Amino acid sequence: MSSPDGPEPIEEPMEPSALLHRNGADHVEVLRGDVVTVPTLADIPLPAGSGPRTLALIPYRQIAERGFACVDDGTPLECLRIRTAHTVATADMIASLPTTPPRLTGPGFDLSDEEYGKVVETVLRDEIGRGEGANFVIHRVFEATVDGDPLETARAAFRNLLTGEHGAYWTFLVHTGTRTLVGATPERHVSVDDGLTMMNPISGTFRHDGERGLAEFLADPKETEELAMVLDEELKMMAVVAEHGGQVVGPYLKRMAHLSHTEYLLAGRGSRDARDVLRETMFAPTVTGSPVANACRVIARHERRGRGYYAGVLALLGHDDEGRQTLDAPILIRTAEISPSGALRVPVGATLVRHSTPAGEIAETHAKAAGVLAALGATRPRTPTVRPEPDEPAIQAALASRNDSLARFWLDQRTPGALTIPALDGRSAVIINAEDAFTAMLAHQLRALGLTVTVLPWTVPVVPAADLLIVGPGPGDPAADDDRMNALRAVVAGALADRRPLLGVCLGHQLLSAALGLPLRRRRAPYQGLARDIDLFGARRRVGFYSSFTALAAEIPGVEIAADADGTVHALRGDGFAGVQFHPESVLSADGISVLSDLLPPLLSPVISPATSG
């Protein structure tokens, strides 16, 4: 509770503590305690007792816990073990903070606009153009030296953010003794409360610089596709941590002082330990890319330096009054880190997609840094320039129209058993994960149709018996001679030789196509995050693609092919096998569940005794 005598003073030197203002609150939470460093997320302390118990600063390097690549810069996982917690009215907190403007010396980005633009060009050409993923987030760092007391600078910046920024999910100041973080992050990464797990994919950036209007932004295909891609990627995570996957709510427009974003909310019931939820959701595609595993490799290749706490999370863990775990974890973006010596870093990144341009992404990093840099005195606060906006009903209609071509499977409340197909009910399926968590979403769809599903990594030495084998999607060139592609080719060849019912999806489809004798080629332009209508064996279907390669149609006895006029293959089927180049599980595939409902029953009828192969 707020003190009746006004805000409590913050001691100097300041003990380990945190000041947190959550969106919509009329108070600031004041947390004090001691700091411990732990090696893994599982080691984050979570003692018994109601209320907030631990505030964890999770660096980007923890993503190595999932086996993903990163440049290890040694940034520690620090935990504030909360000893006391109380609140102070926001107005009282503002009154207690210094009004002296922060002063910085030697300000500038570590990569110039020209250097950053060259990195953008390289990633677009060499990574997205070659099928390594749909989108990647590449960051650069604003650096400076604080002129004066670093802690006073952080406190002044916190005041400026409280008074000058709006729409932030959390505005915060965290001091551990070894570092101070201050920022205003727009994005919830993940939260757990009352058994409900929620995520908040945000993407699409409307800069308040007057260069274009809001209506133009909302209608921009690049911005729409960018949000849909991160929605897909976070649905993959929700498919792992929520019992029935995530349900999509939105989209919404999040307005901040210098820019606005479009966002969705995802919700699903779950019972996992909060630390396990954190681990399975490291880290958001809005700060890495998709698919996440390969995005981490791309980031390491092109950034060639550690990220510190950028793209990590600030996680507040505790228990509710009934003893259930709680978690509230915003992403560490729009955040300044200040060392005791006064070295200041403000990392910012841009999401690169197939429509990106270097100039656009350079401007995006400047816009994203603007709020915290203004709070730090690095730039003069400016009055945003915004063209006349459409009225609110028009804005809401434009946002709602984005869902018109998305998959209702993920948008609507799903009644258990409502989609079950008798021919599939009780049958078993094994999905081979080729390094794309789309397999988790596919598993939920298959379970909704009545199948019992097991997901296994491509490294599994022996593929167990099941009624249906699915070789799933994954990044990379299907013609590559590497361990992953060779193992997947062996699985496909074994299934065909044993006449084992087989479905290939995206990469799995490409490998199946090659095994059947169809040539493969790189697409002239990447099909990353692209939804379109196709003719699928005589039916018109709306489906979503994430691919840079395709099979080309050819006459093969016993193989029926669905292709464009130029021979680009969308799908194929034959006796006991089928393949689809698109992703039926994607939120972009409005007809995805219908495609599976049509393709799968013929694969499992008549019943063919499965044989074990490896």
N, C-alpha and C positions, 0 to 999 in steps of 0.2 A: 504494500500500500504506500501511497505517497505520504511523506512526513507532513504533519500539520504545520510545521514551522518552515515549510518550503523544502527545496531540494537539498539533499545532503551534499556537502562538498566532496570533491574527488581529491583524495590525498595526493601529495607530491612528496617523494616519487610515488607514482601510481602503482598500487599493487595489481597483480593479475586480475583482470576484470573485463566485463563486456557491457556495453550499452546497446540495447536492441530496440528499434522501433519497427513494429510490424504494421503492414498496410491497413489503414482504417482505425488503428488504435489511437486513443487519446492520451497515451502514456508511453514512457520509455522504461523498459525493463533494465534493472541494474543487477548484474550477477558478479559475485566475487568468490574467489576460491584460490586453490593452488593448481599449478600446472605440472602435468606429467607428460612425458613423451613415450609413445608406444609404437611397436613395429608394424602392427597390422590392424585392420578394422575390427577383427574379432577381439582384440585386446582393449578396445575402448571401454573404459570403466562405466558401468551402469548400476550403481548401488541401489538398494531398495529405498522406497520412500516416494511419496507423491510429489508432483511438480517437476520442474527442470532439474536434472541431476548432473549432466555433463554437456559442455559445449566443445565440440571437436573441430579443429582446423585441419581439413583433409587436403593434402597437396595432390597435384596431378600425378606425381610419381607413384601413388598408391595403385594406379591402374595396372601396374605390373602384377598385382595380386590376381588379376584375371588372366595373366599370361600374355598381356598385350604389350607391345613395344613402347618404350619411352626413353628419353634421355634422362638418366638418373642424376639429378642435381643435388641429391641429399637433403632436400627440404623435409623437415620433420613433421610427423603427425602429432600435433600438440593438443592436449586435452585439458580444458579448464574444469577441474572437479569442483562443482558449485557448492560453496559453503553457506552463502546467504543469497537470497533473492528478494528484491522488493521492486516496487514501481514508483516512478516519479511522473507527475503530470508533464506532458510535453512542453507546455508553456513555461513551467518552472525549470525544466531541464535547459531549455534554450536560454533562459535568463541567467543560468549558472555558468554558461560556456563563454569562452573569450570571444570578443568581437574584433580583436586586432586581425587584420587580413594576413594570411600566411604569406611568406616570401620565399621564393625559390631562386636558385642560381643554376646556370648551365642547362636550361631545359631543352629537350628535343627528343625525337624518336631515335631508337637504336638503329632502325632501318629508315633511310630517307624514303620519300614518296616514290622516287625513281627505283630504288632498290626493292621496295616492297612490290611495286608494280611488276617488276621482272619475275619475282617469285610467283605472283598470281598467274602470269602468262605461262610459266613453266608447269605449274600444277594443272592448269586447264588443258594444256597440250599433252603432257606426259602421264597424267594420272587419270583425270576424268575421260580424256580422249581415248585412253587405252583400256578402259573397263575396270579400273581399280576401285571405283566407287561412284556414288551419285553426287556427293558433295563433301567438301573438306573445309575445315576452319583453320586458317593460318593467322597467327597473331604477330604483333610487333609490340614494342614496349616504349612508352614515354618515360624518360629518365630525367632526374634532376637532383639537386642537393638542397635540403631544407636549410634556410638561413634563420637559425634560432633553435629553440627547444623543439625537438621532433614531436614530443607528446602534446605540447601546446598547439603545434601546427595541426595535429590530428584532431584535437578537440575543437579547434576553430573550424576545420573542414567539416566535422560532424555537425556543428551548428549551421553552417552554410547549407549543407545537404538537407537538414531538417526544415529549413526555411525556404530553400530555393528549388528543391527537387520535389516531384510528386509522382505518384503512381508506382513507387518502388515497392517491391514485395517486402524487403527488409532494408532499413537504413541502420548502419551499425558502426560501432567502434570497438575493436577487440585489442586488448593489450596483454601480452603474455610475459613481458619482461625481456624477451629476446627480439620481439618485433611488435609492430602496431599495424593493424589493418583498419582502414576506414573506407566506407563505400555505401552505395545505394544500388542494390541489385534488383533488377526487375523480375527475376525468374525463380520461382519455386522449382527445385530439382525434384524432390520427392518428399512426401509427408505421410505419416501414419497416425491416425487418430480414430478411436472407437472402432477399430478393426477395418477402417477404410484406408486404402492406399491411394494416393493421388500423385499425379505428375502434371507438368505444365509446359508442354512444348510451345516455345515462342520463336517466331522467325518472321522475316519480312520487316524491313526497316524504312519508315517514312520520316525523312529528315525535315525538320521545321525550318527549312532555309528558303522556302518560297519558289524553289526550282520547278516543282510540280504540285498539282492539287491532290487532295486526299482521294477524290473519286478516281483519278488516274492511277494512283497507287493501288487502290483496292481492286482495280481491273487489270493490273499488270500481271501477265502470265508468269513472269519470273518470280514475283513475290508470292503468287498463289502456289506455284510448284514448290518453292523453297519451304513454305510452311507444311505442305502435304508430305514432303520427304522427311522432315523431322517428326511429323506426326506418326508416320509409319515407323520410324526408328524407335520412338518412345513407346509405341504400341508393342514392339518387340520386347522391350524391357518389362512392360506391364504383363505381357503374356507369361513371363517367368515368375514375377513376384505376386501376382493376383490369381486366385484360384480359377477364375473363368476369363482371364484376360481383362483388358480395360474397355470401358465404355467411353465414347467420345462425347464431350459437351462443348458447344461453341460453334463457330469461332467468335472471338471477342476482339475489341480494339483496346490495347493498353496505351494510354496517353501518358507521356512523361514530359519533362520541361523542354528538352531539346529534340526529342524524336518520339515517334509512336511505333508500336509493334502490333502485329496480329498474333493471336494465341488461341490455343485450345486447352481444355482441362480433360484429364483422363482419370477415371475412378474405377476401382475394383476392390472386392473383398479379399483380404489375405490374412494369414496367421504367422508369417515368418518373423523371426527375430529382426529388430530394427537394424542391427548391424549387418545382417545378411541382406536385407533390402538395399542398404547402401552399397554393399559389395556388388550385387547383381545389377545395379543401375549405374556403375561407374563407366564412363561419365556421359553426360547428356550429349546427344548428337548436335545440339545447338552450339557446342564448344569443341566438338571433335569432328564429326562427319558421319557418313554412313557408307557401307556397314562399319560399325565402330572399330572392330578388330583391325581391319585394313586401314581405316582412317588413322589409327595410331601409328602404323608403319609409315604412312605418307607424311604425317606430322613430323615424326622423328627424322625422316629423310630430308625434308625441306626446311624445317626450323633449326635443326642441328644444335639446339640448346634446350635446357630445361625450362619448364613453365612456372616453377615455384608453386604458388597457390592458385594461379590463374587456371580456370576451368575445373578446379576442385570444388569442394562444397564446405559450407559452414553448417555443421549439424548439431542441433539442439535435441538431446535425448533425455527422456524421463519416463514417468509413469502417471497415469490418471488416478483418480480417487479409488478406482476399482482394481488398481494394480496392473492394468494393461500398459504395455509399452507405448510411448508416444515418440514421434520424430517429426522435426520440422527442419528441412535442409535446403536453403537457397544455394544457387550456384554463385561461386566467387568470380563475378564479373563486375565491371564498373567499380573497381576496387583499387585503392592505393595501398601499397605496403611500404612502411617506413622503418628503417633500421635504427638502432640506438645512435648510430653515428650520423644519421640524417640522410642517408641514401634513400631516394624515393623511386618507386617503380609503379607505373600504371599500365598493365598489359591490356590490349584490346585486339579483337580479331574480327574478321569478316568471313561470311559463309560463301564459298566459291561453288557455283553451280554452272551447268553448261551454258547458260545465258550471261554469265558474269563478264564484266570488262574490268581491266585494271583501274581505270579512272573511277568507276562506280564503287569498287571495293576500297580504294584509297579513301574516298569521301566518306564511306561508311565507318572506317576506323576513326576518322576525325570526329564524326558525329557521336559515336559511342563514347569517346573519351571526353566529350565536351562538358558533361555534367560534373564529373569528379574533378576535372581540371579547373573549371570555374570555381568550385568549392575550395580548391587549393591555391587559388590566386594565379594559376599559370596562364589563364586567359581571362579577359574581362567578360563578366556576364553580359549576355546580349539578349535583347528581346527577340524571341523567335519570330520569323516572318512566315506567316501562313496565309495561303490564298483563301478566299471565301469557301467555306465547306458546304457540302450538301447537307440538308436537314437530317436530323437523327433517324427518322424512318427510312430515308434513302441509304444511310450508312448501314443500318441493321439489315436492310434488304440485300445490299451488296455483300455483306458478310454471310448472310444465310444462303445466298446463291452458291457460295463455294461448296456447300454440301450436296448440291443437286446431283452431282455426278460421282459422289463417293459411295462406298459400300455401306449399305444399311446394316450389315452384319455387325459393324463396329459402332454404329451410331444409335441403334435401337436397343432397348432392354430385351435381353434374350431369355425366353422361357425354356428351362431344361426340357429336352425331349421334343420340342416343337419342330426341329429340323431333321429329326432322325429318319433315315431311309431304311426300310426293312431289309433290303439286300446288303446293307452295310452294318446293321445293328449287331454288335457283339463280335464282329470280325477284328482282326489285329493288323496293325501297321507299324513298320519300323521306318523312321525318317533318318537318313544320314545327313548330318549337319556339315556342310562344306565351308564353314566359317561365315555364315550369315544367319543371324538370329531370327530372320523371317521364318525359320523352321518352327520357332515357338508359336508364332501366330498361326501357321499352317496346322500345327498340332491341335490348337483350339478349334479350328474349323472342322477338322476331321472328327474330333470328339463330339462336336455338335451334330454331326451327321450319323453318329452311332458307333464309330470305330474306337477301339482301344489302342492308344498310341504310345510308342516309345521313341525318344529322340536320342541318337547316339552320335558321337563325333566321328569324323572321317578316319581317325586313327584307330578305330576299333579293329582288333585283329581278325575277328570272325563276326560276320553279320548273322544274328540269330534268326531262327525260323519265324515267319509271320505270314499272314495271308496276303499282305501287300508290302512291297519294298518301294520306298520313295528316296530318290537321290535329289537332294535339295539344292538351293541356290548358293552361290558363293562368288567372290571376286576373282578377277584374273583372266588370263588368256587360256581358253580351253585347249589350245594346242601346246601349252607349255610342258616342258619335260622336267617336272619337279615331283617331290614326294606326294603332295596332295593330289595333283591331277592324275598321277599314275595309280594311286590307290583308288581313286574314284572310277577311273577307267576299268580297273580290275573288277570292281563291284558291279558295274554295268554289264561287262562282258560275262561275268558269272551268272547274273540274273537271266540274261538272254539265253545262255547255254543251257541253264537248268529249267527254262520256260517258267521262270518265277514271275508272277504278276509284278509289273514295274511301272512306276510313274517318275518321269524326270521333270524337274522344275528349274527353269532358267539355265544355270550352268549344268544341272543334271540333264536337262533337255538337250543342250548342245553336245554333251558327251554321248548321249543316246543316239543323237542324229549322226555323229561321226562313226559310231559303232555300226550303224545300219548302212553306212556308205555315203552319207550326204556330205558335201564339202562345207567348210566353215569359212567365214570371212569377217573382217572387222566392218562394222557399219560405217557408212560415210559420215554420219553424225551420231553421237551417242544418244541412245534412248534411255536416259537416266531420269527417272521420275516423270515419265511421260504416260499419260492416259490417252487412249484412242479407241475408236470403234473398229472392230475387225469382223470379217466373215469367218466364223468358226464352224466348219463342217455344215454350212448352210444356215446357221443361226447368227444373227447380229449380236455381238457381245461387246460390252465396254470393259476394257481390261487395262492394267497398269504395267508398264515395262521399266526395268532397271537393267539395261544391258548395253554393251558396246560391241558385241559379237552376235552373229546370227548364222543359222544354217541356210543353205540354198536348196531350193526344190530340185528334185530329180526323180525319174521313174524308177521305183524300187518295188518289185513284186511283194504284195501283202502289206504295203505301207500306204495309208491314206494321209494326204498332206493338206493342211490349210495354209495358204500362202498369199502374199500380195502378188500383183501382176508382175512385179520385177523378180519374183522367185524367192523373196524373203519369207522364210518359214515361221509361222506363228505357232503351229502345233502339228503333231502327227499322232497316228494311232495305228495299231495292228493287233494281231492275236496275242493278247496277254501283255501288251505294253502301250504306253502313251507318253507323250511329252508336250510341255507347254513352255514357250519362250517367255511368256509374261508371268506375273505373280498373282495367282488367284487369291492369295491371302492378303494382298496389299489393300490398304484403304482406298487406293486409286481404282481398284477393280470392282466397279459397281456390280458386275455380274459374276464375281469370283465364286461365290458359293453355288450358283447355278451351274457354272462350268464343272466344278467338282462333282456335283450331283449327277451330271450327265456322263462324265468320263469314267467315274470309278466303278459303278455297278457292273458294266460289261467286263472290266478287268477281273472281277471276282466271280464271274459266272460263265461257265460252270466252275465249281470248286476245283482248283488244282492243288494237289498236295505240295506244300512248300518244302524246298530242300535247302539245307544249310550250305552256304557258300562263303568264301572269304576272298 
